Amino acid sequence: MFDGDSHHFLCSGSDPASLIARFRQLADDLEDIDKCLAARPRTASLNSWALGQRTVPCLIGRPIGHPIVSDGRTACSSELVYLDPDRGVARTMSRWYRLGTRVDPEYWGERLREEVNPSGSH
């Protein structure tokens, strides 16, 4: 269910230079959001998305065009650092996402229970 980016936690022994570079890129992206979005960054889409929660905020959804996760496969994003539903964009520690259709978090609670327990029995 995780998108492969979850190993990039801030406190999990990341190389400090790599972590600094990631935060610098994140800060650059957020400093001028309009310029960044106008440049049409390589962006994955996320359909059926909801605001999820782990030990850090994240998104849950079905990515399209993600470099690691197959299209339509359920995934949790890396840490969510910027969310603008009005503009239809979100920035996680790893990448920008264009936001597709938003769903209630309960949508994913039901789907994930079905994935874990497809027969409906307990």
DSSP file with accessible surface (Angstrom, degrees, kcal/mol):
  #  RESIDUE AA STRUCTURE BP1 BP2  ACC     N-H-->O    O-->H-N    N-H-->O    O-->H-N    TCO  KAPPA ALPHA  PHI   PSI    X-CA   Y-CA   Z-CA
    1    1 A M              0   0   81      0, 0.0    75,-1.4     0, 0.0     2,-0.2   0.000 360.0 360.0 360.0 -22.4    0.0    0.0    0.0
    2    2 A F  B     -a   76   0A 106     73,-0.2    75,-0.1     1,-0.1    76,-0.1  -0.571 360.0-129.9 -85.1 152.0    2.9    2.4    0.5
    3    3 A D        -     0   0    3     73,-1.3    66,-0.1    -2,-0.2    -1,-0.1   0.349  44.1-102.8 -87.7   8.6    4.3    4.1   -2.6
    4    4 A G  S    S+     0   0   33     73,-0.1     3,-0.3    64,-0.1    -1,-0.1   0.280 109.0  86.3  91.8 -13.9    7.9    3.3   -2.1
    5    5 A D    >   +     0   0   11      1,-0.2     3,-2.0     2,-0.1    74,-0.2   0.518  58.8  93.9 -93.6  -6.3    8.7    6.8   -0.8
    6    6 A S  T 3   +     0   0   34      1,-0.3     3,-0.3    70,-0.1    -1,-0.2   0.672  69.7  71.7 -67.7 -13.8    7.9    6.0    2.8
    7    7 A H  T 3  S+     0   0  118     -3,-0.3     2,-0.6     1,-0.2    -1,-0.3   0.561  78.0  83.2 -78.0  -2.2   11.5    5.1    3.6
    8    8 A H    <   +     0   0   51     -3,-2.0    -1,-0.2     3,-0.0    71,-0.1  -0.235  59.4 154.7 -95.5  46.4   12.3    8.8    3.4
    9    9 A F    >   -     0   0   55     -2,-0.6     3,-1.2    -3,-0.3     5,-0.3  -0.455  52.4-120.2 -70.8 149.6   11.3    9.7    7.0
   10   10 A L  T 3  S+     0   0   87      1,-0.3     4,-0.2    -2,-0.1    -1,-0.1   0.803 108.7  36.1 -63.1 -29.7   13.0   12.8    8.4
   11   11 A C  T 3  S+     0   0  119      1,-0.1     2,-0.5     2,-0.1    -1,-0.3   0.277  86.8 102.0-109.8  14.4   14.5   10.9   11.3
   12   12 A S  S <  S-     0   0   64     -3,-1.2    -1,-0.1     1,-0.1    -3,-0.1  -0.197 106.0 -81.2-100.4  46.7   15.3    7.5    9.8
   13   13 A G  S    S+     0   0   76     -2,-0.5    -1,-0.1     1,-0.2    -2,-0.1   0.770  70.7 170.2  71.6  22.9   19.1    7.8    9.2
   14   14 A S        -     0   0   34     -5,-0.3    -1,-0.2    -4,-0.2    -6,-0.0  -0.379  47.5 -96.6 -64.1 147.1   18.8    9.8    6.0
   15   15 A D     >  -     0   0   99      1,-0.2     4,-2.5     2,-0.0     5,-0.2  -0.505  32.7-136.3 -61.7 124.0   22.0   11.2    4.6
   16   16 A P  H  > S+     0   0   88      0, 0.0     4,-2.7     0, 0.0     5,-0.2   0.887 102.5  51.5 -56.6 -40.0   22.0   14.9    5.9
   17   17 A A  H  > S+     0   0   64      1,-0.2     4,-2.3     2,-0.2     5,-0.2   0.912 111.5  47.6 -64.2 -39.7   23.1   16.3    2.5
   18   18 A S  H  > S+     0   0   56      2,-0.2     4,-2.2    -3,-0.2    -1,-0.2   0.912 112.4  49.0 -66.0 -43.1   20.4   14.4    0.7
   19   19 A L  H  X S+     0   0   34     -4,-2.5     4,-2.5     2,-0.2     5,-0.2   0.923 110.8  50.4 -63.8 -42.3   17.8   15.6    3.2
   20   20 A I  H  X S+     0   0   87     -4,-2.7     4,-2.8    -5,-0.2    -2,-0.2   0.923 109.9  50.8 -61.3 -44.1   19.0   19.2    2.9
   21   21 A A  H  X S+     0   0   57     -4,-2.3     4,-2.4     1,-0.2    -1,-0.2   0.905 110.1  50.0 -62.0 -39.8   18.7   19.0   -0.9
   22   22 A R  H  X S+     0   0   46     -4,-2.2     4,-2.4     1,-0.2    -1,-0.2   0.923 113.0  45.6 -65.3 -44.2   15.2   17.6   -0.6
   23   23 A F  H  X S+     0   0   83     -4,-2.5     4,-3.1     2,-0.2    -2,-0.2   0.885 111.2  53.3 -66.7 -36.4   14.1   20.4    1.7
   24   24 A R  H  X S+     0   0  157     -4,-2.8     4,-2.6    -5,-0.2    -2,-0.2   0.931 111.0  46.2 -63.7 -43.4   15.8   23.0   -0.5
   25   25 A Q  H  X S+     0   0   97     -4,-2.4     4,-2.5     2,-0.2    -2,-0.2   0.924 113.3  50.0 -64.2 -41.5   13.9   21.7   -3.5
   26   26 A L  H  X S+     0   0   12     -4,-2.4     4,-2.4     2,-0.2    -2,-0.2   0.942 111.3  48.2 -61.3 -46.0   10.7   21.7   -1.5
   27   27 A A  H  X S+     0   0   55     -4,-3.1     4,-2.2     1,-0.2    -2,-0.2   0.916 111.3  50.7 -62.5 -41.6   11.3   25.3   -0.3
   28   28 A D  H  X S+     0   0   85     -4,-2.6     4,-1.0     1,-0.2    -1,-0.2   0.920 110.9  49.2 -61.2 -42.8   12.1   26.4   -3.9
   29   29 A D  H  < S+     0   0   18     -4,-2.5     7,-0.3     1,-0.2    -1,-0.2   0.904 116.2  41.7 -62.5 -42.3    8.9   24.8   -5.1
   30   30 A L  H >< S+     0   0   55     -4,-2.4     3,-0.7     1,-0.2    -1,-0.2   0.757 100.6  71.6 -79.8 -23.7    6.8   26.4   -2.4
   31   31 A E  H 3< S+     0   0  164     -4,-2.2     2,-0.2     1,-0.3    -1,-0.2   0.885 118.8  14.9 -61.4 -39.0    8.5   29.8   -2.6
   32   32 A D  T 3X S+     0   0   76     -4,-1.0     4,-2.5    -3,-0.2    -1,-0.3  -0.656  71.5 170.1-137.1  79.0    6.9   30.6   -6.0
   33   33 A I  H <> S+     0   0   24     -3,-0.7     4,-3.0    -2,-0.2     5,-0.3   0.903  78.5  54.2 -58.6 -42.9    4.1   28.1   -6.5
   34   34 A D  H  > S+     0   0   96      1,-0.2     4,-2.3     2,-0.2    -1,-0.2   0.929 110.9  45.4 -60.3 -44.6    2.7   30.0   -9.5
   35   35 A K  H  > S+     0   0  150      2,-0.2     4,-1.6     1,-0.2    -1,-0.2   0.928 114.0  49.6 -63.9 -42.7    6.1   29.9  -11.3
   36   36 A C  H  < S+     0   0   20     -4,-2.5    -2,-0.2    -7,-0.3    -1,-0.2   0.928 113.8  44.3 -63.8 -45.0    6.6   26.2  -10.4
   37   37 A L  H >< S+     0   0   46     -4,-3.0     3,-1.4     1,-0.2    -1,-0.2   0.864 109.9  56.0 -70.2 -33.3    3.1   25.2  -11.7
   38   38 A A  H 3< S+     0   0   81     -4,-2.3    -1,-0.2    -5,-0.3    -2,-0.2   0.825  99.0  61.6 -67.2 -28.2    3.5   27.3  -14.8
   39   39 A A  T 3< S-     0   0   78     -4,-1.6    -1,-0.3    -5,-0.2    -2,-0.2   0.511 108.7-129.5 -75.2  -2.2    6.7   25.4  -15.6
   40   40 A R    <   -     0   0  215     -3,-1.4    -3,-0.2    -4,-0.1    -2,-0.1   0.973  27.8-152.0  52.3  65.8    4.6   22.2  -15.8
   41   41 A P        -     0   0   37      0, 0.0     2,-0.5     0, 0.0    -1,-0.1  -0.233  34.4 -82.2 -63.0 157.6    6.7   20.1  -13.5
   42   42 A R        -     0   0  204      1,-0.0    54,-0.5    55,-0.0     2,-0.4  -0.489  67.0-177.1 -60.8 114.4    6.6   16.4  -13.9
   43   43 A T        -     0   0   29     -2,-0.5     2,-0.3    -3,-0.1    54,-0.2  -0.971  25.3-149.5-128.9 132.5    3.5   15.6  -12.0
   44   44 A A  E     -b   97   0A   4     52,-1.4    54,-2.2    -2,-0.4     2,-0.3  -0.683  23.0-130.7 -90.8 152.5    1.6   12.5  -11.1
   45   45 A S  E     -bC  98  64A  21     19,-2.8    19,-2.3    -2,-0.3     2,-0.4  -0.713  11.8-155.1 -98.5 157.0   -2.2   12.6  -10.8
   46   46 A L  E     -bC  99  63A   5     52,-2.0    54,-2.6    -2,-0.3     3,-0.4  -0.928  11.6-169.1-136.4 107.5   -4.1   11.2   -7.8
   47   47 A N  E     + C   0  62A  58     15,-2.0    15,-2.1    -2,-0.4    55,-0.1  -0.588  69.2  20.2 -92.7 161.9   -7.7   10.1   -8.3
   48   48 A S  E    S+     0   0A  27     53,-0.2    54,-0.2    -2,-0.2    -1,-0.2   0.906  91.1 173.4  49.0  48.0  -10.2    9.2   -5.6
   49   49 A W  E     +g  102   0B   6     52,-1.9    54,-3.4    -3,-0.4     2,-0.3  -0.509  18.3 174.8 -93.0 153.6   -8.0   11.1   -3.1
   50   50 A A  E     - C   0  60A   1     10,-1.4    10,-1.7    52,-0.2     2,-0.6  -0.964  43.2 -94.8-144.9 157.2   -8.7   11.9    0.5
   51   51 A L  E     - C   0  59A  74     -2,-0.3     8,-0.2    52,-0.3     2,-0.2  -0.684  51.9-172.4 -75.4 116.7   -6.7   13.5    3.2
   52   52 A G  E     - C   0  58A  12      6,-2.3     6,-1.1    -2,-0.6     2,-0.4  -0.501  12.1-139.4-102.8 178.7   -5.1   10.6    5.1
   53   53 A Q  E     + C   0  57A 173      4,-0.2     2,-0.2    -2,-0.2     6,-0.0  -0.985  29.0 151.2-147.3 129.4   -3.2   10.4    8.3
   54   54 A R  S    S-     0   0   45      2,-1.8     4,-0.1    -2,-0.4     0, 0.0  -0.380  81.6 -56.9-121.1-149.5   -0.1    8.5    9.3
   55   55 A T  S    S+     0   0  124     -2,-0.2     3,-0.0     2,-0.1    -2,-0.0   0.685 139.7  29.2 -67.9 -14.6    2.4    9.7   11.9
   56   56 A V  S    S-     0   0   40     22,-0.0    -2,-1.8     0, 0.0    -1,-0.0  -0.952 108.4 -88.1-133.7 155.5    2.5   12.6    9.4
   57   57 A P  E     +C   53   0A  70      0, 0.0    23,-3.1     0, 0.0     2,-0.3  -0.360  56.4 160.9 -62.7 145.9   -0.2   13.8    7.0
   58   58 A C  E     -C   52   0A   1     -6,-1.1    -6,-2.3    21,-0.2     2,-0.4  -0.899  36.5-107.5-149.9 177.4   -0.3   12.1    3.7
   59   59 A L  E     -C   51   0A   1     19,-0.4    18,-2.9    -2,-0.3     2,-0.4  -0.905  21.1-157.0-112.2 146.6   -2.6   11.5    0.8
   60   60 A I  E     +CD  50  76A  24    -10,-1.7   -10,-1.4    -2,-0.4     2,-0.3  -0.970  41.3  99.9-118.2 135.2   -4.4    8.2    0.0
   61   61 A G  E    S- D   0  75A   0     14,-2.1    14,-2.4    -2,-0.4   -13,-0.2  -0.979  72.7 -68.4 178.7-163.8   -5.5    7.5   -3.5
   62   62 A R  E     -C   47   0A  66    -15,-2.1   -15,-2.0    -2,-0.3    12,-0.2  -0.905  49.9-147.1-118.3  97.7   -4.9    5.9   -6.9
   63   63 A P  E     -C   46   0A   1      0, 0.0     9,-2.9     0, 0.0     2,-0.4  -0.280   9.5-161.7 -67.0 152.9   -1.9    7.5   -8.6
   64   64 A I  E    S+C   45   0A  66    -19,-2.3   -19,-2.8     7,-0.2     6,-0.1  -0.998  77.1  10.2-131.9 126.7   -1.7    7.9  -12.4
   65   65 A G  S    S+     0   0   46     -2,-0.4     5,-0.1     1,-0.3    -1,-0.1   0.662  83.3 155.4  80.3  18.1    1.7    8.5  -14.0
   66   66 A H        -     0   0   13      3,-0.4    -1,-0.3     1,-0.1     5,-0.1  -0.538  47.1-132.4 -76.4 141.6    3.6    7.8  -10.8
   67   67 A P  S    S+     0   0   64      0, 0.0    -1,-0.1     0, 0.0     3,-0.1   0.711  99.8  19.7 -70.4 -16.4    7.2    6.8  -11.4
   68   68 A I  S    S+     0   0  103      1,-0.1     2,-0.4   -65,-0.1   -64,-0.1   0.732 110.5  70.7-118.6 -40.3    7.1    3.8   -9.0
   69   69 A V  S    S-     0   0    4    -66,-0.1    -3,-0.4     1,-0.1    -1,-0.1  -0.665  83.2-114.6 -90.4 133.7    3.4    2.9   -8.4
   70   70 A S    >   -     0   0   84     -2,-0.4     3,-2.0     1,-0.1    -1,-0.1  -0.329  46.9 -85.4 -62.5 144.0    1.4    1.3  -11.1
   71   71 A D  T 3  S+     0   0  108      1,-0.3    -7,-0.2    -5,-0.1    -1,-0.1  -0.230 111.8   8.3 -53.3 130.8   -1.5    3.4  -12.4
   72   72 A G  T 3  S+     0   0   33     -9,-2.9     2,-0.3     1,-0.3    -1,-0.3   0.326  91.4 133.8  82.7  -7.2   -4.7    2.9  -10.4
   73   73 A R    <   -     0   0  119     -3,-2.0    -1,-0.3   -10,-0.3   -12,-0.1  -0.570  66.1-104.1 -77.4 137.1   -3.1    0.9   -7.6
   74   74 A T        +     0   0    9     -2,-0.3     2,-0.3   -12,-0.2   -12,-0.2  -0.357  53.9 165.9 -60.7 133.8   -4.0    2.1   -4.0
   75   75 A A  E     - D   0  61A   4    -14,-2.4   -14,-2.1    -6,-0.1     2,-0.4  -0.993  36.3-135.8-150.1 154.0   -1.1    4.0   -2.5
   76   76 A C  E     -aD   2  60A   6    -75,-1.4   -73,-1.3    -2,-0.3   -16,-0.2  -0.930  32.0-131.5-104.8 137.5   -0.2    6.3    0.4
   77   77 A S        -     0   0    3    -18,-2.9     3,-0.1    -2,-0.4   -73,-0.1  -0.252  24.4 -97.9 -77.6 171.7    1.9    9.3   -0.5
   78   78 A S  S    S-     0   0    0      1,-0.2   -19,-0.4   -20,-0.1    -1,-0.2  -0.134  78.3 -38.0 -71.7-175.3    5.0   10.4    1.3
   79   79 A E        -     0   0   11    -74,-0.2    14,-1.9    13,-0.1     2,-0.5  -0.189  63.7-128.9 -54.9 130.4    4.6   13.3    3.9
   80   80 A L  E     +E   92   0A  23    -23,-3.1    12,-0.2    12,-0.2     3,-0.1  -0.692  36.2 163.8 -82.1 125.4    2.2   15.9    2.7
   81   81 A V  E     +     0   0A  57     10,-2.6     2,-0.3    -2,-0.5    11,-0.2   0.564  65.2  24.7-117.6 -15.5    3.6   19.4    3.0
   82   82 A Y  E     +E   91   0A  54      9,-1.7     9,-2.7     2,-0.0     2,-0.4  -0.964  57.8 179.0-152.8 132.7    1.3   21.5    0.9
   83   83 A L  E     +E   90   0A  52     -2,-0.3     7,-0.2     7,-0.2    -3,-0.0  -0.987   7.7 168.2-138.2 123.9   -2.4   21.0   -0.1
   84   84 A D  E >>> +E   89   0A  30      5,-2.7     5,-1.8    -2,-0.4     4,-1.2  -0.734   2.2 175.2-135.0  83.9   -4.4   23.4   -2.2
   85   85 A P  T 345S+     0   0   58      0, 0.0    -1,-0.1     0, 0.0     5,-0.1   0.834  79.9  61.6 -60.1 -30.8   -7.7   21.7   -3.3
   86   86 A D  T 345S+     0   0  163      1,-0.2    -2,-0.0     2,-0.1     0, 0.0   0.884 112.9  35.7 -63.7 -38.7   -8.9   24.9   -4.9
   87   87 A R  T <45S-     0   0  110     -3,-0.6    -1,-0.2     2,-0.2     3,-0.1   0.564 111.5-124.0 -86.2 -13.0   -6.0   24.8   -7.4
   88   88 A G  T  <5S+     0   0   20     -4,-1.2    11,-3.1     1,-0.3     2,-0.3   0.836  70.0 114.7  74.0  34.9   -6.1   21.0   -7.5
   89   89 A V  E   < -EF  84  98A  12     -5,-1.8    -5,-2.7     9,-0.3     2,-0.3  -0.951  38.9-177.0-136.2 155.0   -2.5   20.5   -6.4
   90   90 A A  E     -EF  83  97A   0      7,-2.0     7,-2.8    -2,-0.3     2,-0.5  -0.985  13.4-149.4-145.0 149.8   -0.6   19.0   -3.6
   91   91 A R  E     -EF  82  96A  13     -9,-2.7   -10,-2.6    -2,-0.3    -9,-1.7  -0.988  15.7-178.2-123.2 122.3    3.1   18.7   -2.8
   92   92 A T  E     -E   80   0A   0      3,-2.8   -12,-0.2    -2,-0.5   -13,-0.1  -0.564  49.9 -91.4-101.5 178.9    4.5   15.8   -0.8
   93   93 A M  S    S+     0   0    8    -14,-1.9   -13,-0.1    -2,-0.2   -67,-0.1   0.809 126.5  39.6 -60.4 -24.9    8.1   15.4    0.2
   94   94 A S  S    S-     0   0   31      1,-0.3     2,-0.3   -15,-0.2    -1,-0.2   0.817 122.3 -26.9 -96.1 -36.7    8.6   13.4   -3.0
   95   95 A R        -     0   0   43    -52,-0.0    -3,-2.8   -17,-0.0     2,-0.3  -0.989  60.4 -84.4-167.3 170.7    6.6   15.2   -5.7
   96   96 A W  E     - F   0  91A   9    -54,-0.5   -52,-1.4    -2,-0.3     2,-0.4  -0.646  37.6-159.8 -84.7 149.0    3.8   17.4   -6.9
   97   97 A Y  E     -bF  44  90A   4     -7,-2.8    -7,-2.0    -2,-0.3     2,-0.5  -0.995  15.0-139.9-128.0 137.5    0.4   15.8   -7.5
   98   98 A R  E     -bF  45  89A 128    -54,-2.2   -52,-2.0    -2,-0.4     2,-0.5  -0.835  32.7-129.8 -83.8 134.9   -2.5   17.1   -9.6
   99   99 A L  E     -b   46   0A  23    -11,-3.1   -52,-0.2    -2,-0.5     3,-0.1  -0.776  27.6-177.7 -95.2 127.9   -5.6   16.2   -7.6
  100  100 A G        -     0   0   32    -54,-2.6     2,-0.2    -2,-0.5   -53,-0.2   0.270  56.9 -11.5 -90.9-136.6   -8.5   14.5   -9.3
  101  101 A T        -     0   0   97      1,-0.1   -52,-1.9   -51,-0.0     2,-0.3  -0.432  68.2-138.4 -69.6 128.7  -11.8   13.6   -7.7
  102  102 A R  B     -g   49   0B 133    -54,-0.2     2,-0.3    -2,-0.2   -52,-0.2  -0.678  21.1-171.7 -87.6 142.8  -11.8   14.0   -3.9
  103  103 A V        -     0   0   26    -54,-3.4   -52,-0.3    -2,-0.3     5,-0.0  -0.881  31.3 -94.9-126.3 162.0  -13.6   11.4   -1.8
  104  104 A D    >>  -     0   0  115     -2,-0.3     3,-1.8     1,-0.1     4,-0.7  -0.471  36.7-115.5 -70.8 148.8  -14.4   11.2    1.9
  105  105 A P  H >> S+     0   0   70      0, 0.0     4,-1.7     0, 0.0     3,-0.7   0.828 114.5  67.6 -55.5 -29.6  -11.8    9.4    4.1
  106  106 A E  H 3> S+     0   0  119      1,-0.2     4,-2.4     2,-0.2     5,-0.2   0.810  88.1  67.1 -60.8 -29.7  -14.5    6.8    4.9
  107  107 A Y  H <> S+     0   0   53     -3,-1.8     4,-2.0     1,-0.2    -1,-0.2   0.936 105.3  41.2 -53.8 -47.4  -14.3    5.8    1.2
  108  108 A W  H <X S+     0   0    3     -4,-0.7     4,-3.0    -3,-0.7     5,-0.3   0.849 108.6  59.5 -74.7 -32.6  -10.8    4.5    1.8
  109  109 A G  H  X S+     0   0   24     -4,-1.7     4,-1.9     1,-0.2    -2,-0.2   0.946 110.7  42.9 -58.0 -44.6  -11.6    2.9    5.2
  110  110 A E  H  X S+     0   0   92     -4,-2.4     4,-2.0     2,-0.2    -2,-0.2   0.927 115.9  47.7 -66.2 -46.2  -14.2    0.7    3.4
  111  111 A R  H  X S+     0   0   67     -4,-2.0     4,-2.1    -5,-0.2    -2,-0.2   0.917 112.2  48.7 -64.2 -42.2  -11.9   -0.1    0.4
  112  112 A L  H  X S+     0   0   38     -4,-3.0     4,-2.1     1,-0.2     5,-0.2   0.885 109.5  52.0 -69.3 -36.0   -8.9   -1.0    2.6
  113  113 A R  H  X S+     0   0  158     -4,-1.9     4,-2.5    -5,-0.3    -1,-0.2   0.908 110.0  50.3 -63.0 -39.4  -11.0   -3.2    4.8
  114  114 A E  H  < S+     0   0  113     -4,-2.0    -2,-0.2     1,-0.2    -1,-0.2   0.889 109.3  50.9 -65.7 -38.1  -12.3   -5.0    1.7
  115  115 A E  H  < S+     0   0  104     -4,-2.1    -1,-0.2     1,-0.2    -2,-0.2   0.898 115.8  41.3 -66.2 -39.0   -8.7   -5.4    0.4
  116  116 A V  H  < S+     0   0  127     -4,-2.1    -2,-0.2     1,-0.2    -1,-0.2   0.877 131.8  24.7 -75.8 -34.8   -7.6   -6.9    3.8
  117  117 A N    ><  +     0   0   46     -4,-2.5     3,-1.7    -5,-0.2    -1,-0.2  -0.594  69.3 167.1-131.6  69.7  -10.7   -9.0    4.2
  118  118 A P  T 3  S+     0   0  111      0, 0.0    -1,-0.1     0, 0.0    -3,-0.1   0.774  74.4  58.2 -63.2 -24.3  -12.2   -9.7    0.7
  119  119 A S  T 3  S-     0   0   90      2,-0.1     3,-0.1     1,-0.1    -5,-0.1   0.655 104.3-126.1 -80.3 -13.1  -14.6  -12.4    1.8
  120  120 A G    <   +     0   0   56     -3,-1.7     2,-0.2     1,-0.3    -1,-0.1   0.408  69.9 124.0  84.7  -4.3  -16.3  -10.1    4.3
  121  121 A S              0   0   70      1,-0.1    -1,-0.3     0, 0.0    -2,-0.1  -0.544 360.0 360.0 -89.3 158.4  -15.8  -12.5    7.1
  122  122 A H              0   0  220     -2,-0.2    -1,-0.1    -3,-0.1    -5,-0.0  -0.279 360.0 360.0-102.6 360.0  -14.0  -11.6   10.3
